Amino acid sequence: MTDTGGAAYVETPPPPALGGLVRAVWSSRTAAGPAAPFRVLPDGCMDLILAWGGGADPELILAGTDPVARMVDHRPGRQRLGLRFRPGCLGALIDCTPRDLLGQSPDAAPLLPQPLRDAARHLLDRPDDARSRRALAAALAGLAETRRRHLPGPALAAALAALDAPALVGPTAAAHGFGQRRFDRAIRRATGLSPRHLARIFRLQRLLAAVMADPTISLAELAVSANFADQPHMTRETRALTGLSTGRLLAELGVRKLQDADPARGQTDPVSNPGERP
């Protein structure tokens, strides 16, 4: 569990039946007190989110793929339960394309097929009920079976995994039987993003994983570990995707004290609180 700016956040593996669709199940609760903005970092995934409490109406939310970080506000006392889908999977199960949801978090109800919408609403009424959670998992599994041909096939799924390995876009496409243009169309259709942009996001996530595994790692070592060309390249990419230099981002996440300024500007950015999907 990580306290991110007043929000208690817990992430757990999905039920075995959903392992091919869902990367993680997460929950959070925003602490009482003044509302504070949260920085949502891009991860290449789409989320189905149930939100309740905090004196506001319950909500079903579809969080689309984020091309860059964005700031969101969470009402104090608000609780959330989320399913983080593997890249390319949730878009195959809803009545909307990932491109239409890029960087958006609309009301999910009009975009969910009825069996999934009904199960999600039932769980929203009883968020702690184990039977309702199992019913939602069953609805997802059933929907995945009926829409199997829309899910990423073995070649595309393997290519997505390779981009996260990491691997270069061109060789990845060729290694999995795609021409460059066909690969670009397939990745955009599955995630809303180009293969190169998705690979940049995956690299950012590798940076975060590396520093979480070893908070004492130097920035130069971190750049090598996450497959950046060098430390200045890492700083430029981190700023482009999150709005912060690497050092400022790690300070905001509470991983380490602020130690660096952006070498390209010689200055740092104002700190704001990070957080999970809205």
PADRENRO-738426 format. One record per residue (C-alpha): residue number from 1; residue in one letter; z, x, y. Coordinates in nm, 2 decimals, m for minus. Example, Ala and Ser with C-alpha at 12.3 -4.5 7.8 and 13.67 -1.06 7.14 Angstrom:
rec n 1 | res A | z 0.78 | x 1.23 | y m0.45
rec n 2 | res S | z 0.71 | x 1.37 | y m0.11
end
This chain:
rec n 1 | res M | z 0.00 | x 0.00 | y 0.00
rec n 2 | res T | z m0.09 | x 0.13 | y 0.34
rec n 3 | res D | z 0.05 | x 0.02 | y 0.67
rec n 4 | res T | z m0.25 | x 0.01 | y 0.91
rec n 5 | res G | z m0.14 | x m0.07 | y 1.25
rec n 6 | res G | z 0.11 | x m0.34 | y 1.14
rec n 7 | res A | z m0.09 | x m0.48 | y 0.85
rec n 8 | res A | z 0.04 | x m0.43 | y 0.50
rec n 9 | res Y | z m0.26 | x m0.37 | y 0.28
rec n 10 | res V | z m0.28 | x m0.37 | y m0.10
rec n 11 | res E | z m0.59 | x m0.29 | y m0.31
rec n 12 | res T | z m0.62 | x m0.36 | y m0.68
rec n 13 | res P | z m0.89 | x m0.34 | y m0.95
rec n 14 | res P | z m1.08 | x m0.66 | y m1.01
rec n 15 | res P | z m1.04 | x m0.86 | y m1.33
rec n 16 | res P | z m1.24 | x m0.70 | y m1.62
rec n 17 | res A | z m1.49 | x m0.99 | y m1.62
rec n 18 | res L | z m1.58 | x m0.92 | y m1.26
rec n 19 | res G | z m1.60 | x m0.54 | y m1.28
rec n 20 | res G | z m1.98 | x m0.54 | y m1.26
rec n 21 | res L | z m1.97 | x m0.75 | y m0.94
rec n 22 | res V | z m1.65 | x m0.67 | y m0.76
rec n 23 | res R | z m1.53 | x m0.32 | y m0.65
rec n 24 | res A | z m1.18 | x m0.42 | y m0.55
rec n 25 | res V | z m0.95 | x m0.71 | y m0.48
rec n 26 | res W | z m0.74 | x m0.66 | y m0.17
rec n 27 | res S | z m0.47 | x m0.85 | y 0.02
rec n 28 | res S | z m0.31 | x m0.80 | y 0.36
rec n 29 | res R | z m0.06 | x m0.96 | y 0.59
rec n 30 | res T | z m0.05 | x m0.88 | y 0.97
rec n 31 | res A | z 0.31 | x m0.82 | y 1.08
rec n 32 | res A | z 0.47 | x m1.04 | y 1.35
rec n 33 | res G | z 0.44 | x m0.92 | y 1.71
rec n 34 | res P | z 0.16 | x m0.88 | y 1.96
rec n 35 | res A | z m0.19 | x m0.91 | y 1.83
rec n 36 | res A | z m0.36 | x m0.57 | y 1.80
rec n 37 | res P | z m0.72 | x m0.47 | y 1.73
rec n 38 | res F | z m0.82 | x m0.33 | y 1.40
rec n 39 | res R | z m1.11 | x m0.09 | y 1.34
rec n 40 | res V | z m1.32 | x m0.21 | y 1.04
rec n 41 | res L | z m1.50 | x 0.09 | y 0.89
rec n 42 | res P | z m1.84 | x 0.05 | y 0.72
rec n 43 | res D | z m1.84 | x 0.09 | y 0.34
rec n 44 | res G | z m2.17 | x m0.05 | y 0.23
rec n 45 | res C | z m2.01 | x m0.36 | y 0.08
rec n 46 | res M | z m1.98 | x m0.73 | y 0.15
rec n 47 | res D | z m1.65 | x m0.92 | y 0.12
rec n 48 | res L | z m1.55 | x m1.28 | y 0.05
rec n 49 | res I | z m1.23 | x m1.34 | y 0.23
rec n 50 | res L | z m0.97 | x m1.62 | y 0.23
rec n 51 | res A | z m0.74 | x m1.62 | y 0.53
rec n 52 | res W | z m0.44 | x m1.84 | y 0.60
rec n 53 | res G | z m0.11 | x m1.86 | y 0.79
rec n 54 | res G | z m0.02 | x m1.73 | y 1.13
rec n 55 | res G | z m0.03 | x m2.07 | y 1.28
rec n 56 | res A | z m0.41 | x m2.11 | y 1.24
rec n 57 | res D | z m0.63 | x m2.31 | y 1.00
rec n 58 | res P | z m0.72 | x m2.16 | y 0.67
rec n 59 | res E | z m1.06 | x m1.99 | y 0.66
rec n 60 | res L | z m1.33 | x m1.89 | y 0.41
rec n 61 | res I | z m1.51 | x m1.59 | y 0.56
rec n 62 | res L | z m1.82 | x m1.39 | y 0.44
rec n 63 | res A | z m1.80 | x m1.04 | y 0.58
rec n 64 | res G | z m2.15 | x m0.89 | y 0.58
rec n 65 | res T | z m2.24 | x m0.53 | y 0.54
rec n 66 | res D | z m2.13 | x m0.33 | y 0.85
rec n 67 | res P | z m2.38 | x m0.07 | y 0.98
rec n 68 | res V | z m2.11 | x 0.08 | y 1.21
rec n 69 | res A | z m1.74 | x 0.03 | y 1.26
rec n 70 | res R | z m1.63 | x m0.27 | y 1.47
rec n 71 | res M | z m1.30 | x m0.39 | y 1.62
rec n 72 | res V | z m1.15 | x m0.72 | y 1.52
rec n 73 | res D | z m0.83 | x m0.90 | y 1.61
rec n 74 | res H | z m0.59 | x m1.03 | y 1.35
rec n 75 | res R | z m0.34 | x m1.31 | y 1.44
rec n 76 | res P | z 0.02 | x m1.20 | y 1.37
rec n 77 | res G | z 0.15 | x m1.35 | y 1.04
rec n 78 | res R | z m0.21 | x m1.40 | y 0.91
rec n 79 | res Q | z m0.26 | x m1.34 | y 0.54
rec n 80 | res R | z m0.58 | x m1.25 | y 0.37
rec n 81 | res L | z m0.71 | x m1.22 | y 0.02
rec n 82 | res G | z m1.05 | x m1.05 | y m0.02
rec n 83 | res L | z m1.30 | x m0.97 | y m0.29
rec n 84 | res R | z m1.50 | x m0.65 | y m0.20
rec n 85 | res F | z m1.83 | x m0.68 | y m0.39
rec n 86 | res R | z m2.04 | x m0.38 | y m0.51
rec n 87 | res P | z m2.34 | x m0.31 | y m0.29
rec n 88 | res G | z m2.62 | x m0.56 | y m0.35
rec n 89 | res C | z m2.41 | x m0.81 | y m0.55
rec n 90 | res L | z m2.27 | x m1.07 | y m0.32
rec n 91 | res G | z m2.60 | x m1.12 | y m0.15
rec n 92 | res A | z m2.75 | x m1.23 | y m0.48
rec n 93 | res L | z m2.49 | x m1.51 | y m0.52
rec n 94 | res I | z m2.50 | x m1.68 | y m0.17
rec n 95 | res D | z m2.75 | x m1.89 | y 0.01
rec n 96 | res C | z m2.82 | x m1.63 | y 0.28
rec n 97 | res T | z m2.97 | x m1.28 | y 0.28
rec n 98 | res P | z m2.76 | x m0.97 | y 0.35
rec n 99 | res R | z m2.98 | x m0.88 | y 0.65
rec n 100 | res D | z m2.89 | x m1.22 | y 0.81
rec n 101 | res L | z m2.52 | x m1.12 | y 0.77
rec n 102 | res L | z m2.54 | x m0.76 | y 0.89
rec n 103 | res G | z m2.24 | x m0.69 | y 1.10
rec n 104 | res Q | z m2.13 | x m1.06 | y 1.10
rec n 105 | res S | z m1.84 | x m1.25 | y 0.95
rec n 106 | res P | z m1.93 | x m1.62 | y 0.96
rec n 107 | res D | z m1.78 | x m1.92 | y 0.80
rec n 108 | res A | z m1.85 | x m1.88 | y 0.43
rec n 109 | res A | z m1.85 | x m2.25 | y 0.33
rec n 110 | res P | z m2.21 | x m2.34 | y 0.43
rec n 111 | res L | z m2.34 | x m2.02 | y 0.25
rec n 112 | res L | z m2.16 | x m2.05 | y m0.08
rec n 113 | res P | z m2.31 | x m2.24 | y m0.38
rec n 114 | res Q | z m2.10 | x m2.55 | y m0.45
rec n 115 | res P | z m1.91 | x m2.43 | y m0.76
rec n 116 | res L | z m1.80 | x m2.11 | y m0.58
rec n 117 | res R | z m1.72 | x m2.30 | y m0.26
rec n 118 | res D | z m1.51 | x m2.55 | y m0.44
rec n 119 | res A | z m1.32 | x m2.28 | y m0.64
rec n 120 | res A | z m1.26 | x m2.08 | y m0.32
rec n 121 | res R | z m1.13 | x m2.38 | y m0.13
rec n 122 | res H | z m0.90 | x m2.47 | y m0.41
rec n 123 | res L | z m0.76 | x m2.12 | y m0.41
rec n 124 | res L | z m0.72 | x m2.13 | y m0.03
rec n 125 | res D | z m0.50 | x m2.44 | y m0.07
rec n 126 | res R | z m0.29 | x m2.25 | y m0.34
rec n 127 | res P | z m0.33 | x m1.88 | y m0.26
rec n 128 | res D | z m0.05 | x m1.77 | y m0.49
rec n 129 | res D | z m0.15 | x m1.98 | y m0.79
rec n 130 | res A | z m0.27 | x m1.77 | y m1.08
rec n 131 | res R | z m0.47 | x m2.05 | y m1.23
rec n 132 | res S | z m0.67 | x m2.10 | y m0.91
rec n 133 | res R | z m0.74 | x m1.73 | y m0.90
rec n 134 | res R | z m0.87 | x m1.74 | y m1.26
rec n 135 | res A | z m1.08 | x m2.04 | y m1.17
rec n 136 | res L | z m1.24 | x m1.85 | y m0.88
rec n 137 | res A | z m1.31 | x m1.56 | y m1.11
rec n 138 | res A | z m1.47 | x m1.79 | y m1.37
rec n 139 | res A | z m1.69 | x m1.95 | y m1.10
rec n 140 | res L | z m1.81 | x m1.61 | y m0.99
rec n 141 | res A | z m1.88 | x m1.50 | y m1.34
rec n 142 | res G | z m2.07 | x m1.83 | y m1.41
rec n 143 | res L | z m2.27 | x m1.80 | y m1.09
rec n 144 | res A | z m2.36 | x m1.44 | y m1.17
rec n 145 | res E | z m2.49 | x m1.55 | y m1.51
rec n 146 | res T | z m2.72 | x m1.82 | y m1.36
rec n 147 | res R | z m2.84 | x m1.58 | y m1.08
rec n 148 | res R | z m2.87 | x m1.27 | y m1.30
rec n 149 | res R | z m3.23 | x m1.21 | y m1.21
rec n 150 | res H | z m3.13 | x m1.18 | y m0.84
rec n 151 | res L | z m2.86 | x m0.92 | y m0.90
rec n 152 | res P | z m2.96 | x m0.55 | y m0.88
rec n 153 | res G | z m3.13 | x m0.45 | y m1.21
rec n 154 | res P | z m3.03 | x m0.14 | y m1.40
rec n 155 | res A | z m3.27 | x 0.09 | y m1.21
rec n 156 | res L | z m3.16 | x m0.03 | y m0.87
rec n 157 | res A | z m2.79 | x m0.03 | y m0.97
rec n 158 | res A | z m2.83 | x 0.33 | y m1.09
rec n 159 | res A | z m3.00 | x 0.43 | y m0.77
rec n 160 | res L | z m2.73 | x 0.28 | y m0.56
rec n 161 | res A | z m2.47 | x 0.47 | y m0.76
rec n 162 | res A | z m2.68 | x 0.79 | y m0.72
rec n 163 | res L | z m2.68 | x 0.75 | y m0.34
rec n 164 | res D | z m2.30 | x 0.74 | y m0.36
rec n 165 | res A | z m2.29 | x 1.05 | y m0.59
rec n 166 | res P | z m2.44 | x 1.19 | y m0.35
rec n 167 | res A | z m2.82 | x 1.24 | y m0.39
rec n 168 | res L | z m3.11 | x 1.26 | y m0.15
rec n 169 | res V | z m3.30 | x 0.94 | y m0.08
rec n 170 | res G | z m3.65 | x 1.06 | y m0.18
rec n 171 | res P | z m3.55 | x 1.22 | y m0.51
rec n 172 | res T | z m3.32 | x 0.93 | y m0.59
rec n 173 | res A | z m3.61 | x 0.68 | y m0.55
rec n 174 | res A | z m3.84 | x 0.89 | y m0.77
rec n 175 | res A | z m3.58 | x 0.96 | y m1.04
rec n 176 | res H | z m3.53 | x 0.58 | y m1.08
rec n 177 | res G | z m3.90 | x 0.48 | y m1.09
rec n 178 | res F | z m3.94 | x 0.37 | y m0.73
rec n 179 | res G | z m4.20 | x 0.46 | y m0.47
rec n 180 | res Q | z m4.05 | x 0.53 | y m0.13
rec n 181 | res R | z m4.16 | x 0.21 | y 0.03
rec n 182 | res R | z m4.06 | x m0.01 | y m0.26
rec n 183 | res F | z m3.72 | x 0.17 | y m0.27
rec n 184 | res D | z m3.67 | x 0.10 | y 0.10
rec n 185 | res R | z m3.75 | x m0.27 | y 0.05
rec n 186 | res A | z m3.52 | x m0.30 | y m0.25
rec n 187 | res I | z m3.22 | x m0.14 | y m0.08
rec n 188 | res R | z m3.28 | x m0.34 | y 0.24
rec n 189 | res R | z m3.31 | x m0.66 | y 0.04
rec n 190 | res A | z m2.99 | x m0.58 | y m0.15
rec n 191 | res T | z m2.77 | x m0.46 | y 0.13
rec n 192 | res G | z m2.94 | x m0.53 | y 0.47
rec n 193 | res L | z m2.95 | x m0.15 | y 0.54
rec n 194 | res S | z m3.20 | x 0.12 | y 0.49
rec n 195 | res P | z m3.14 | x 0.37 | y 0.20
rec n 196 | res R | z m3.07 | x 0.65 | y 0.45
rec n 197 | res H | z m2.82 | x 0.45 | y 0.65
rec n 198 | res L | z m2.65 | x 0.34 | y 0.34
rec n 199 | res A | z m2.63 | x 0.70 | y 0.22
rec n 200 | res R | z m2.47 | x 0.80 | y 0.56
rec n 201 | res I | z m2.20 | x 0.53 | y 0.51
rec n 202 | res F | z m2.13 | x 0.65 | y 0.15
rec n 203 | res R | z m2.09 | x 1.00 | y 0.29
rec n 204 | res L | z m1.84 | x 0.87 | y 0.55
rec n 205 | res Q | z m1.64 | x 0.71 | y 0.27
rec n 206 | res R | z m1.65 | x 1.03 | y 0.07
rec n 207 | res L | z m1.50 | x 1.20 | y 0.38
rec n 208 | res L | z m1.22 | x 0.95 | y 0.38
rec n 209 | res A | z m1.15 | x 0.98 | y 0.01
rec n 210 | res A | z m1.14 | x 1.36 | y 0.03
rec n 211 | res V | z m0.89 | x 1.36 | y 0.31
rec n 212 | res M | z m0.67 | x 1.10 | y 0.15
rec n 213 | res A | z m0.67 | x 1.31 | y m0.17
rec n 214 | res D | z m0.57 | x 1.62 | y 0.03
rec n 215 | res P | z m0.44 | x 1.55 | y 0.38
rec n 216 | res T | z m0.40 | x 1.93 | y 0.44
rec n 217 | res I | z m0.77 | x 2.00 | y 0.40
rec n 218 | res S | z m0.93 | x 2.18 | y 0.70
rec n 219 | res L | z m1.21 | x 2.00 | y 0.89
rec n 220 | res A | z m1.45 | x 2.28 | y 0.78
rec n 221 | res E | z m1.36 | x 2.23 | y 0.42
rec n 222 | res L | z m1.37 | x 1.85 | y 0.46
rec n 223 | res A | z m1.73 | x 1.88 | y 0.59
rec n 224 | res V | z m1.84 | x 2.08 | y 0.28
rec n 225 | res S | z m1.65 | x 1.84 | y 0.05
rec n 226 | res A | z m1.82 | x 1.53 | y 0.19
rec n 227 | res N | z m2.17 | x 1.70 | y 0.18
rec n 228 | res F | z m2.22 | x 1.73 | y 0.56
rec n 229 | res A | z m2.43 | x 2.03 | y 0.67
rec n 230 | res D | z m2.14 | x 2.17 | y 0.87
rec n 231 | res Q | z m1.84 | x 2.06 | y 1.08
rec n 232 | res P | z m2.04 | x 1.97 | y 1.40
rec n 233 | res H | z m2.27 | x 1.75 | y 1.18
rec n 234 | res M | z m1.96 | x 1.58 | y 1.04
rec n 235 | res T | z m1.83 | x 1.51 | y 1.39
rec n 236 | res R | z m2.16 | x 1.37 | y 1.51
rec n 237 | res E | z m2.19 | x 1.14 | y 1.21
rec n 238 | res T | z m1.83 | x 1.02 | y 1.22
rec n 239 | res R | z m1.87 | x 0.94 | y 1.59
rec n 240 | res A | z m2.20 | x 0.76 | y 1.53
rec n 241 | res L | z m2.06 | x 0.54 | y 1.25
rec n 242 | res T | z m1.70 | x 0.49 | y 1.38
rec n 243 | res G | z m1.70 | x 0.56 | y 1.75
rec n 244 | res L | z m1.45 | x 0.84 | y 1.71
rec n 245 | res S | z m1.46 | x 1.21 | y 1.64
rec n 246 | res T | z m1.34 | x 1.31 | y 1.29
rec n 247 | res G | z m1.00 | x 1.43 | y 1.42
rec n 248 | res R | z m0.94 | x 1.12 | y 1.62
rec n 249 | res L | z m1.03 | x 0.90 | y 1.33
rec n 250 | res L | z m0.79 | x 1.07 | y 1.10
rec n 251 | res A | z m0.52 | x 1.05 | y 1.36
rec n 252 | res E | z m0.59 | x 0.68 | y 1.40
rec n 253 | res L | z m0.56 | x 0.63 | y 1.02
rec n 254 | res G | z m0.23 | x 0.81 | y 1.02
rec n 255 | res V | z m0.36 | x 1.08 | y 0.79
rec n 256 | res R | z m0.27 | x 1.37 | y 1.02
rec n 257 | res K | z m0.18 | x 1.44 | y 1.38
rec n 258 | res L | z m0.46 | x 1.47 | y 1.63
rec n 259 | res Q | z m0.58 | x 1.83 | y 1.62
rec n 260 | res D | z m0.93 | x 1.84 | y 1.73
rec n 261 | res A | z m1.16 | x 1.73 | y 2.01
rec n 262 | res D | z m1.52 | x 1.64 | y 1.97
rec n 263 | res P | z m1.70 | x 1.98 | y 2.01
rec n 264 | res A | z m2.00 | x 1.80 | y 2.15
rec n 265 | res R | z m1.80 | x 1.65 | y 2.44
rec n 266 | res G | z m1.49 | x 1.86 | y 2.45
rec n 267 | res Q | z m1.28 | x 1.54 | y 2.47
rec n 268 | res T | z m1.12 | x 1.28 | y 2.25
rec n 269 | res D | z m1.13 | x 0.90 | y 2.24
rec n 270 | res P | z m0.86 | x 0.64 | y 2.30
rec n 271 | res V | z m0.68 | x 0.55 | y 1.98
rec n 272 | res S | z m0.69 | x 0.20 | y 1.84
rec n 273 | res N | z m0.57 | x 0.06 | y 1.51
rec n 274 | res P | z m0.78 | x 0.06 | y 1.19
rec n 275 | res G | z m0.77 | x m0.21 | y 0.93
rec n 276 | res E | z m0.93 | x m0.40 | y 0.65
rec n 277 | res R | z m1.22 | x m0.65 | y 0.67
rec n 278 | res P | z m1.16 | x m0.95 | y 0.91
end
